[in-house]
Amino acid sequence: MAPSTANSIGHLQHEYIDTDDLRTAFALAMSAMYKREVPLYGTLIRIVRTTNDETLATSCDARITALKNGDVGRERLDLERHGAIRLGTPFELQTVRRIFAIIGLYPVGYYDLSPAGLPMHATCFRPTTSAALKKNPFRVFTTLLRPELLKDAESRDIALDLLSRRCIFSSELLELLGVVEKNQGGHLSQTQGDVFVREAMKTFGWRPVAAASREIYQKMKDEHPILADVACFRSSHINHLTPRTLDISAAQERMKAEGLAVKDRIEGPPVRQCPILLRQTSFLALEERILFPGSDSEMTEGFHKARFGEIEERGAAVTREGRKLYDRLLEEAMRKTAKSVTSGPIEHSQILSEVFQQYPDTWKELCRRRLVYFTFRCAVNAKAESLPIGTTRDELLAQRVLEAVPITYEDFLPLSAAGIFQSNLQSGSAKGVDIEEEAACPDKIGYENALGGTLLDLDKLYEETQVASLKTCALELGLGEQDLLN
């Protein structure tokens, strides 16, 4: 009997690929695949790189300087991407968790999309250590269908039947996962790594032949466009692959100038001197030709919209108190926009900017009020012997003994994600009400049960990074840790 694919490339080699290097190979393969499948993605990358080059070369803006001094080097900007996938079943989510663990991605945070009318919830698979993020901060926003939120029972049953009969993973990939988890602690040899990346791309690549008839596809789409995208295809196709820009407004203007059908407004916080959290925009989903299986093995032609081109601008991670303030101001801005006579994108941006005047916009004040997470380091000429016992963090910053660099926000905003999804899937066109109002609520425990594991707390990760830097500074300066931690 011929040896299986996994066993033939088993653990004969003792040299395993570095996890960060494997993640980079995975991300580059996905980028190359997406560029072949969506040629406009190549245009998007060119626009973002041009914008970043100009921003880094010409800007004297304090916000850019602060971020440049952190972990936003040229290498990271060129490599940084986030992808997004939509899964239908717990088995798919659990298997994706196993795939991502091999490349050093772990589930961080919980995102409830039901308040925006989407029958889904999500997490972000990403690196969790500063070193891994610096090497390659590849992320995948991973949504899971919540069938219990679908109003129409017949549509729900059809979708679940379709999902139960598909397997988006190749047999070679599943076999390889079993081997490396059981015998190699989740590490791969170079040969195994090549197979792993090749087979994983089959899971996330586009397959233009639907798994359902045209009639069933239309029924799913009528119930909710995102339901058709999740249930009617044979892969969990990557629906966008997002590069990071340092100036999303300039990049969006370039997108418009090159004739891309750009979303009417940028999602997220308004423009600020000290950027926080995440701003996103996209060109709209492409209409792609697909084939539907019919009777007598005949295929019928149709079209589907799901994949689009997104860009993002990342700011500083906000603390729990910073997030409370952000959410309160965002809710206030949304109320004012809803009451406005002319509530278009320009009006919305103006209202958002006005309301967010209440959010401090200097790094000094953001640090003093503990609204943003920072990494701290001792200044080059800091003199420990001249510092009295009990000197506080704020005093050390004022005396320029300590320097503070904002920590980049590595995660997502559920309302922004929903806004991007809705504009690209036209979910407002679905008939009736897709989600029962009383059912639209978070279900973190349900997601964790489907995942087969625990979601990591994003605030805890940022806090750990900040505290570790303060402890290092206290040790270097000969001060008590607690003085700096308060």
Helices and strands as residue ranges (DSSP letters): H 5-8, H 19-37, H 40-58, H 62-68, H 74-79, E 81-87, H 90-102, E 106-112, G 114-116, E 120-126, H 130-135, E 139-145, G 147-149, H 153-164, H 171-183, H 190-204, H 214-223, H 225-231, E 240-243, H 248-257, E 278-283, E 287-293, G 295-297, E 299-305, E 309-314, H 320-339, H 345-355, G 356-358, H 363-368, E 374-378, G 384-386, H 393-398, E 402-406, H 414-425, G 427-429, G 437-439, H 444-451, H 458-477, H 481-485
